[in-house]
Amino acid sequence: MPRSALTLNELAKVRSDNRKILDADAGNQGTALGLKNYLPGGVRTGQPCIIVYVPYKLNEDMLDPRFRIPKLLTSSDGELEAPTDVVITTLPEIKGKKPDLSEQNKKLVAALRWEDGTLDHLRPGAQIGGYFFPKDAPAAASAAGDTEIQSYMGTVGYVVGETKGPAVGILTNQHIGIVAGQSIYIPGGKQPSVCVGITREVRQHYPDDEWLAGVDEPFAFIKTDAAFVSVEAHFRSKLRNELAEVGRIEGRYNVDLDTMDVIGLPVQKVGRTTGRTTGVIIAYGYRATHANDSLDRQMGKEPANIYTDFLISPDEGFEEFAAHGDSGSGILTNDGDKLLGLGLLWGGRPTDFDREEGYKTLAYGINLGRLLDVMGLDLILS
């Protein structure tokens, strides 16, 4: 008789063994591992489960049996079982909406963008940027006949250094660091900018079987979206692993996948767009099918299954945990104890949980400890 899956690793195995059943519904907007009925404002039962996100629910009698999501899933070896929790989540149309910042965050963002002259160190949360020259410009810009230099901006995540080398610098997203050899600037954008470093290494994806225990799916990978930028020697004295208005980072948070401890953990981030925001980890191991043509080609012309580690919902008072430009921000603990680095933010999506308070923008994050290990990096804390 199967026993209940009680840890994230055990839930991951049950989900992987049942992926064909879960993927049969074309309306499935992804799955994750978490606790049953645990949503912002919901009732936390504490029962580990596999969460299935759908745009709407129909009465079972109206569904084709092939598309019914079982209430209970069992691992292929018959040793484990886990309940499902079907959650309605729609994707609202949010066009041209900007975060409504508090006065405190407006001041913080001005500093992080190097606008008011108060920021005297390159630290987590600070704005960085880069440029695409015409020959390197994205295809969409070239097709539109836009031959001007293209600028982009993101956020510093952490100050890091190589564990087996001399390079010191910052950790941010791959879509900010772009490729090895890319020059990174402050403040970036259309202002006169200063080069602070060069992208040394990027990790866009990582094999699922090397990241998640007991999981090895065809055409699947972890989206790591990370870049290590080696900072110029004369800037190294200006590096500081300190989160503006929060405090000094004291280490890394070690995620234990043989428990459910990370679910419900309070977190925070500081980014150049939305400033300091707080939230909570509502699920782990979010998995969704991605039909992007370039990814399909890379993964063998099959829809790619993308995993990320953390799914984060903003706390009450914030519509968004992060927004465009916050990419690369560090995700840190916010439990009143030591300030520990937990993850690296790389994206998100507006989501309506069918509740009266309206939409929330969920954020995606990758496990910092795992990421640092595979890239041969560590936090610089001194």
Secondary structure, 3 states (H helix, E strand, C coil): CCEECCCHHHHHHHHHHCHHHHHCCCCCCCEEEEECCCCCCCCCCCCEEEEEEECCCCCHHHCCHHHCCCCEEECCCCCEEEEEEEEECECCCCCCCCCCCCHHHHHHHHHHCCCCCCCCCECCCCEEEEEECHHHCCHHHHHCCCCCCEEEEEECCEEEEECCCCCEEEEECHHHHCCCCCEEEECCCCCCCEEEEEEEEEEEEEEHHHHCCCCCCCCEEEEEEEEEEEECHHHHHHECCEECCCEECCEECCCCCCCCCCCCCEEEEEECCCEEEEEEEEEEEEEEEECCHHHHHHCCCCCEEEEEEEEEEECCCCCECCCCCCCCCEEEECCCCCCEEEEEEEEEEEEECCCCCCCEEEEEEEEHHHHHHHHCEEECCC
